[in-house]
């Protein structure tokens, strides 16, 4: 005669479904992460309000399209600082596969320097643009366009600051992500 095993208890079955979540570590997030998240949340709320008024109420709020456009611009420029910090923007690394180590290091350093100069020039040009047309008004909402360009300026300034941090980290460790792609898996500077 074959012995029939006891069916497991409900508590034993439930133990298989217990999930122990890892601790949430918010220290990895920097100010630009939180600001980009807040801007994106405002953008989402604005687009939802636009959708709701247009399709549910059949009376579209005229300001939502313009504000959504400007919130998208702000989200992109502030969020681009995250990409610079993590050093995960699009890059061409073919040259680094064919160059010897020393010239590759020189080229990577030049790239870091050019990125800082370019982003710094964008800060200056955006500042000048705000000075010239910053007080002109938005088309539908009576707010100055300087608010939008201010977000762009903030994004460029944050990108410049983070590019300097990436260049310093590359200099200290003697290699960049372009030279050693496996470095891209580590923590951002």
Number of C-alpha atoms within 10 A of each C-alpha: 3 4 5 6 6 6 8 8 8 8 8 10 11 9 9 8 8 8 7 6 6 6 6 6 7 7 6 8 10 11 11 21 16 13 15 23 15 13 20 19 14 17 21 15 14 20 17 13 16 20 16 15 16 14 11 11 10 10 11 16 14 13 14 21 15 15 19 19 15 19 21 19 17 26 24 18 21 28 22 21 24 24 16 21 23 18 20 12 11 7 9 8 12 9 12 17 12 9 13 10 12 9 11 19 20 12 16 21 19 13 14 19 14 13 18 21 15 12 19 19 15 19 21 14 13 21 18 12 15 20 11 11 13 18 13 13 14 16 11 12 13 10 13 15 18 21 17 21 20 17 20 23 24 20 26 24 22 25 28 24 17 22 27 20 17 22 21 15 15 20 15 10 8 11 20 23 17 22 20 11 11 10 15 14 9 8 9 17 15
